[in-house]
Amino acid sequence: MRKLMATVLALTLAGHAVALAQTTPPAQAKPPKTAEPAPTQTQKPQVPPAAKPGAPAAQNVGPAVAVEPSFTIGPEDVLGVIVWREAEVSGDVMVRPDGMITLPLIRDIRAAGLTPQELADRVQTALSEFVTDASVTIVVRQMNSRKVFITGEVARPGAYPLVSSMTVMQLIAVAGGLTEFAEGKRISVMRVEAGQTKTLQFDYKNVSNGKKPAQNIVLRPGDTVVVPER
């Protein structure tokens, strides 16, 4: 009787163990570890290298007037004297009535009658006593010495800069044209040559119609066009 009860008890316990095993959920596997991103490195801003001592600095040449290669400097012209790497002796100067300019170190030097390149060569030679390997450039800032004049019956009489070649007809156009009271047939051009005043005739009507084109001369500095009243 005891053996029978022990057998029944063992079977019962075994059944409970099987049921318990079926109802217990299996253990969940842990997810694999993901690799953490490496910390980003902040890039430092790149700073341009400092200029080496003694390196030439860029010089601002500034505005310049375009001139013909044969242009010669005259009184009242404003010139830019540029000496490379020597700002102390560079600058703008005006040609005096006596044709001279004054520069640091070399003081007075003649400019009138020279081309900008000829003046640059003279300044460079004069500076060689004070500056080693001086490199000089001369530019024309204002062209005040080359002027032509027109007076009489035009819209805007006065002095006009002769920047490039200009004929009598072109000067009349720049001055606004003839007035209604102008005597176009008796226009004259007064020119001084070798100390003597010469008068050249200009017939506006004939020239404008293509006749007597030789009268439409190219003006020279100092010429004066006179437009009389009829």
C-alpha positions in Angstrom: 0.0 0.0 0.0 2.8 2.4 0.8 4.6 1.6 -2.4 1.4 2.3 -4.4 1.0 5.7 -2.7 4.7 6.6 -3.4 4.4 5.7 -7.0 1.2 7.9 -7.4 3.0 10.8 -5.6 6.0 10.5 -7.9 3.9 10.5 -11.1 2.0 13.5 -9.8 5.1 15.5 -9.1 6.5 14.6 -12.5 3.3 15.9 -14.3 3.5 19.2 -12.4 7.2 19.6 -13.4 6.3 19.0 -17.1 3.4 21.5 -17.0 5.6 24.1 -15.3 8.3 23.7 -17.9 5.8 24.2 -20.7 4.3 27.4 -19.2 7.6 29.2 -18.3 8.7 31.4 -21.2 12.2 30.9 -22.5 14.8 33.4 -21.4 15.3 36.1 -24.0 18.7 36.5 -25.5 20.4 39.8 -24.9 20.8 41.9 -28.1 24.3 42.2 -29.4 26.1 45.4 -28.4 26.3 48.0 -31.2 29.5 49.7 -31.7 29.4 53.3 -30.4 30.4 56.0 -32.9 33.8 57.4 -32.4 33.8 60.9 -31.0 34.0 63.5 -33.8 37.0 65.8 -33.7 36.3 69.5 -34.3 38.6 70.9 -36.9 40.4 74.0 -35.9 40.1 76.9 -38.4 43.1 77.2 -40.6 44.9 80.5 -40.1 46.9 81.8 -43.0 50.6 82.1 -42.4 51.8 85.5 -41.4 53.6 87.6 -43.9 57.4 87.3 -43.6 59.1 90.4 -42.4 60.4 92.4 -45.3 57.9 91.1 -47.9 56.8 93.9 -50.3 53.3 95.2 -49.6 50.9 95.9 -52.5 50.8 99.6 -53.3 47.6 101.3 -54.4 48.5 103.0 -57.6 45.2 104.9 -57.8 43.4 106.3 -60.8 45.6 107.4 -63.7 44.9 109.2 -67.0 45.7 107.2 -70.2 48.2 109.2 -72.2 49.9 108.7 -75.6 53.5 107.4 -75.6 54.6 110.7 -77.0 52.9 112.7 -74.2 55.2 115.2 -72.5 54.7 116.5 -69.0 53.8 120.2 -68.6 53.1 122.7 -65.8 50.1 122.1 -63.6 50.1 118.3 -64.5 49.5 116.1 -61.4 51.9 113.1 -61.3 51.9 110.0 -59.2 55.5 109.0 -58.2 55.6 105.4 -57.1 58.8 103.9 -55.7 58.4 100.2 -55.1 58.6 99.3 -51.4 59.4 102.9 -50.5 56.2 104.6 -49.4 58.1 107.4 -47.8 59.3 108.8 -51.1 56.1 107.9 -53.0 53.2 110.3 -53.6 51.4 112.7 -55.9 53.0 116.0 -56.9 52.0 118.9 -59.1 54.4 120.3 -61.7 55.2 123.9 -60.8 55.0 126.7 -63.3 58.8 126.5 -63.7 58.5 122.9 -64.8 60.0 121.4 -61.6 58.7 119.0 -59.0 59.9 118.4 -55.4 60.5 114.9 -54.0 61.9 113.6 -50.7 65.6 113.0 -50.6 66.3 114.3 -54.1 64.4 117.5 -53.7 63.9 119.5 -57.0 64.0 117.7 -60.4 62.8 118.9 -63.8 59.7 117.2 -65.1 58.3 119.5 -67.9 59.2 118.5 -71.4 59.8 114.8 -70.4 57.7 111.8 -71.0 56.6 109.9 -67.9 59.1 107.1 -68.7 62.0 109.6 -69.1 61.1 111.2 -65.8 60.9 107.8 -64.1 64.4 107.1 -65.3 65.8 110.4 -64.0 64.1 109.9 -60.6 65.4 106.4 -60.4 69.0 107.5 -61.1 68.7 110.3 -58.5 67.4 107.9 -55.9 70.1 105.3 -56.4 72.3 107.3 -54.0 69.8 106.8 -51.2 67.7 103.7 -52.1 69.2 100.4 -53.2 67.6 98.9 -56.4 64.9 101.6 -56.6 62.1 100.9 -59.0 60.2 104.0 -60.1 57.0 104.4 -62.0 55.4 107.7 -63.0 51.7 107.9 -63.8 49.7 111.0 -64.8 46.8 111.7 -62.4 45.6 114.9 -64.0 46.4 116.4 -67.4 46.2 120.1 -66.8 49.0 121.4 -69.1 47.4 120.4 -72.4 44.4 122.7 -73.0 42.7 124.2 -75.9 40.4 127.2 -75.8 37.2 128.2 -77.6 35.5 131.6 -77.3 32.7 133.5 -78.9 29.3 132.2 -80.1 29.3 128.6 -78.8 27.1 127.1 -76.0 29.9 126.6 -73.5 33.0 128.7 -74.2 36.1 128.0 -72.1 39.2 125.8 -71.7 39.0 122.1 -72.5 41.7 119.5 -71.7 43.4 118.0 -74.8 43.5 114.4 -73.6 43.9 113.0 -77.1 43.8 114.3 -80.6 41.0 116.7 -81.3 39.9 118.6 -84.4 38.3 122.0 -84.6 34.9 120.4 -85.4 35.2 118.1 -82.4 36.0 121.0 -80.1 33.0 122.9 -81.3 30.9 119.8 -80.6 32.3 119.4 -77.1 31.6 123.1 -76.4 27.9 122.4 -77.2 27.8 123.6 -80.8 27.4 127.0 -82.4 24.7 129.5 -81.2 22.1 131.0 -83.5 24.2 134.2 -83.7 27.4 132.5 -84.8 29.1 133.4 -88.0 30.2 129.9 -89.0 32.0 131.0 -92.2 34.6 133.2 -90.3 35.8 130.9 -87.5 39.5 131.2 -86.9 42.1 129.2 -85.0 44.8 131.2 -83.3 48.1 129.3 -82.8 51.4 130.5 -81.4 54.5 129.2 -83.1 58.1 130.4 -82.4 56.6 133.3 -80.5 54.4 134.4 -83.4 50.7 134.2 -83.5 49.3 132.5 -86.7 45.6 132.6 -87.7 44.1 129.6 -89.5 40.6 129.9 -91.2 37.8 127.5 -90.6 34.5 127.5 -92.5 32.0 125.5 -90.4 29.4 125.0 -93.2 31.9 123.9 -95.9 33.6 121.4 -93.5 30.3 120.0 -92.2 29.3 119.4 -95.9 32.5 117.6 -96.7 34.1 120.6 -98.5 37.6 122.0 -97.5 38.3 119.1 -95.1 41.9 120.4 -94.7 40.5 123.3 -92.6 39.5 120.8 -89.9 43.0 120.7 -88.5 44.1 118.7 -85.4 44.4 121.2 -82.5 47.6 121.6 -80.5 47.9 122.6 -76.8 47.3 126.3 -76.5 45.2 126.7 -79.6 42.3 129.1 -79.4 39.2 128.8 -81.6 37.4 132.1 -82.1 33.7 132.0 -83.2 32.6 135.5 -84.2 29.1 136.9 -84.0 27.4 137.7 -87.3 
